[in-house]
Amino acid sequence: MDAGGTELWNTTEVAKFLGVKPGTVSAYRHRGQMPAPTRTVGARTHLWDAATIRAWRAERRDGADAETRDPHRRTDPHEWLVHGERDLYSSEWVRLSMVDVEPPSGARFEHHVVTMRPAAMTAVLDRGGQRVGLIWRHRFAPDVWNWELPGGLVDDDEDPADAARRELVEEVGLRVEGLRHLVTFEPVIGMVRSPHHVYAATALDGVSTPTELNEGSGLQWIALDSIRRRIDDGEVQNSGTLVALLHLLAFGAE
């Protein structure tokens, strides 16, 4: 309860009420698919009015019941309807589920969906705006070496911008100014949920020794006028890094 007697729930309490994992609540919040928090304490603790969450769930259930009664109810003839979802596997890092979907053709079936935690990354420019900080690193899954932005996964109940700042300190020990959001995108939008939040900022100074020891060779300052060639040569294959660098090349550093 707050001082006015309002019952407030944190992310864990909202998740328990909805019957989902806390990370799912965070994903709903990042995508704007649920009411905004009533209050945020510090950088990471979000609180919701319990009555608002109860009303929101009731509305969702009413909508789901209506779609069950009339599976052809669509707001657009090209919309895919979702009738349910069941987990096949879930861990701290990834969730594999089967989603009961009905495409516009009406042929209802189950579709594999992978849900991963949101990510945040930052294109850090030097003070002159002529170089960008990148890390040369190995990715074992595709066995690829490439240039990447510093960044990482967003913690539960963490604002993506705060995650971007945290990763800069952890990976490269760097403090920045003027952090600004460039774009949020889904890298594999057909069957993967994994919002990527991309930022740009200007480097200030080093604040600490990096604590992440498995994040490549450390930050290196790469000339922006060499980026197009590096992309053409296959030296940049990470989706978030590509999006950020192409944005800078198209619209400039400002």
C-alpha positions in Angstrom: 0.0 0.0 0.0 1.1 3.5 -0.6 0.5 6.5 1.7 -2.9 7.0 0.1 -4.0 3.4 0.7 -3.6 2.3 -2.9 -2.5 -1.4 -3.3 0.7 -1.4 -5.4 2.2 -4.5 -6.9 5.8 -5.0 -8.1 6.8 -7.0 -11.2 6.9 -10.3 -9.3 3.5 -9.8 -7.8 2.0 -8.8 -11.1 3.5 -11.9 -12.7 2.1 -14.1 -9.9 -1.4 -12.7 -10.4 -1.2 -13.2 -14.2 0.3 -16.6 -13.9 3.4 -15.8 -16.0 7.1 -15.3 -15.4 8.4 -11.8 -14.3 10.3 -11.6 -17.6 7.0 -11.8 -19.4 5.7 -8.9 -17.5 8.8 -6.9 -18.4 8.3 -7.8 -22.0 4.7 -6.6 -21.9 5.8 -3.4 -20.4 8.6 -2.7 -22.9 6.2 -3.4 -25.8 3.5 -1.2 -24.4 1.1 -4.1 -24.1 0.0 -3.5 -20.6 -0.8 -0.4 -18.4 2.2 1.8 -17.6 3.6 1.5 -14.1 1.9 3.8 -11.5 5.2 4.5 -10.0 8.9 3.8 -10.6 11.2 3.7 -7.6 14.9 4.2 -8.5 15.9 2.9 -11.9 14.5 -0.6 -11.9 11.6 -1.1 -9.5 8.2 -0.6 -11.2 4.9 -0.6 -9.3 1.4 -1.0 -10.6 -2.0 -0.1 -9.1 -3.4 -3.6 -8.3 -6.9 -2.5 -9.3 -5.6 -1.4 -12.7 -4.0 -4.7 -13.4 -7.1 -6.6 -12.3 -9.2 -4.5 -14.7 -6.7 -5.0 -17.5 -6.7 -8.8 -17.1 -10.5 -8.8 -17.1 -10.5 -6.9 -20.4 -8.0 -9.3 -21.9 -10.1 -12.3 -20.8 -13.3 -10.8 -22.3 -11.5 -10.3 -25.6 -10.1 -13.8 -25.5 -13.6 -15.2 -24.8 -15.0 -13.2 -27.7 -12.4 -14.6 -30.1 -13.0 -18.1 -28.9 -16.7 -17.8 -29.6 -16.0 -16.3 -33.0 -12.5 -17.3 -34.3 -13.0 -15.3 -37.4 -13.3 -12.0 -35.6 -10.5 -9.8 -36.9 -9.7 -6.1 -36.8 -8.0 -6.5 -40.2 -8.5 -9.3 -42.8 -4.7 -10.0 -42.7 -4.4 -10.3 -39.0 -3.2 -13.6 -37.4 -5.4 -14.7 -34.4 -3.7 -16.2 -31.3 -5.9 -18.7 -29.4 -3.3 -19.8 -26.8 0.3 -20.7 -26.0 2.0 -23.6 -24.2 5.6 -23.9 -23.1 7.9 -26.6 -24.3 11.0 -25.4 -22.6 11.9 -22.4 -20.4 15.2 -21.2 -18.8 16.7 -17.9 -17.6 17.8 -17.2 -21.2 15.2 -18.6 -23.6 11.6 -19.9 -23.8 10.4 -22.2 -26.5 6.6 -22.4 -26.9 3.9 -23.6 -29.2 1.4 -20.9 -30.1 -2.1 -21.8 -31.3 -2.6 -19.5 -34.3 -5.1 -18.9 -37.0 -3.8 -17.1 -40.1 -6.0 -15.2 -42.5 -6.6 -18.4 -44.5 -8.4 -19.9 -41.5 -6.1 -23.0 -41.3 -5.6 -23.1 -37.6 -2.3 -24.8 -36.3 0.4 -24.6 -33.7 3.5 -22.5 -34.5 6.9 -22.6 -32.7 7.9 -19.3 -31.0 11.1 -18.5 -29.3 11.0 -15.7 -26.6 14.3 -14.2 -25.5 15.1 -11.4 -23.0 15.2 -7.9 -24.5 18.7 -6.5 -25.4 20.2 -3.0 -25.3 23.3 -1.7 -27.1 24.9 1.6 -27.7 26.8 3.2 -30.5 29.4 5.3 -28.6 31.0 8.1 -30.6 34.2 10.0 -29.7 33.9 13.7 -28.9 34.7 14.6 -32.5 31.9 12.4 -33.8 34.3 10.8 -36.3 34.9 7.4 -34.7 32.6 4.8 -33.1 33.6 2.4 -30.3 33.4 -1.3 -31.4 34.5 -4.7 -30.0 36.0 -7.4 -32.1 34.6 -10.6 -30.8 33.9 -14.2 -31.5 30.3 -15.7 -31.5 30.5 -19.4 -31.1 26.9 -20.3 -32.2 27.5 -19.3 -35.9 31.3 -19.4 -35.4 31.7 -15.8 -36.5 34.2 -13.0 -35.7 32.8 -9.5 -36.2 32.7 -6.0 -34.9 29.9 -5.4 -32.3 28.6 -2.6 -30.1 28.9 -2.9 -26.4 25.6 -4.1 -25.0 23.7 -7.0 -23.5 20.5 -8.3 -22.1 18.0 -6.2 -20.1 17.4 -7.4 -16.6 13.9 -8.0 -15.3 12.3 -4.8 -14.3 15.2 -2.8 -15.8 14.7 0.2 -18.1 16.5 -0.5 -21.5 18.4 2.8 -21.3 19.7 1.9 -17.8 20.7 -1.5 -19.2 22.6 0.2 -22.0 24.5 2.3 -19.5 25.2 -0.6 -17.2 26.6 -2.7 -20.1 29.0 0.1 -21.1 30.5 0.1 -17.6 30.6 -3.7 -17.3 32.0 -4.4 -20.8 34.3 -1.4 -21.4 34.3 0.6 -18.2 33.0 3.7 -20.0 30.7 6.6 -19.0 28.8 8.4 -21.7 26.7 11.5 -22.1 23.7 12.4 -24.3 22.3 8.8 -24.4 19.5 8.8 -27.0 17.2 6.2 -28.3 17.7 5.4 -32.0 15.3 2.5 -32.7 13.7 -0.6 -31.2 13.4 -3.5 -33.5 12.8 -7.3 -33.6 15.7 -9.1 -35.3 13.9 -12.3 -36.3 10.3 -11.1 -36.3 8.7 -14.2 -37.9 9.0 -16.5 -34.9 11.2 -14.9 -32.3 10.3 -12.3 -29.7 13.4 -10.4 -28.7 13.1 -6.6 -28.8 16.5 -4.9 -29.4 16.8 -1.3 -28.1 19.5 0.7 -29.9 21.1 3.9 -28.5 23.8 6.4 -29.4 25.9 8.4 -27.0 29.1 10.4 -26.7 32.0 9.0 -24.7 33.1 10.9 -21.6 35.7 9.0 -19.7 36.6 5.6 -18.2 35.1 5.0 -14.8 36.3 1.5 -14.0 38.0 -1.6 -15.1 35.6 -3.8 -17.1 34.1 -6.6 -15.1 32.9 -8.7 -18.1 36.0 -10.8 -19.1 34.4 -12.7 -22.0 33.3 -9.8 -24.1 36.0 -9.7 -26.8 39.1 -7.7 -27.3 37.9 -4.5 -25.6 36.7 -1.2 -27.1 38.5 0.0 -30.2 37.8 3.3 -31.9 36.9 2.7 -35.6 36.6 5.5 -38.1 33.0 6.1 -39.3 34.2 6.5 -42.9 35.5 2.9 -42.8 32.2 1.4 -41.7 30.7 1.0 -45.1 33.7 -1.0 -46.3 33.7 -3.1 -43.2 30.0 -4.0 -43.6 30.6 -4.8 -47.3 33.5 -7.1 -46.3 31.3 -9.0 -43.8 33.1 -7.6 -40.7 29.7 -6.5 -39.1 27.1 -9.3 -38.8 25.4 -8.6 -35.5 21.9 -7.2 -36.2 21.9 -4.5 -33.5 25.3 -3.3 -34.6 24.2 -3.2 -38.2 21.1 -1.2 -37.5 22.9 1.3 -35.3 25.8 1.8 -37.8 23.5 2.1 -40.8 21.4 4.6 -38.9 24.6 6.7 -38.2 25.7 6.5 -41.9 22.2 7.5 -43.1 21.4 10.3 -40.7 24.7 11.3 -39.2 26.0 11.4 -35.7 23.5 14.0 -34.4 
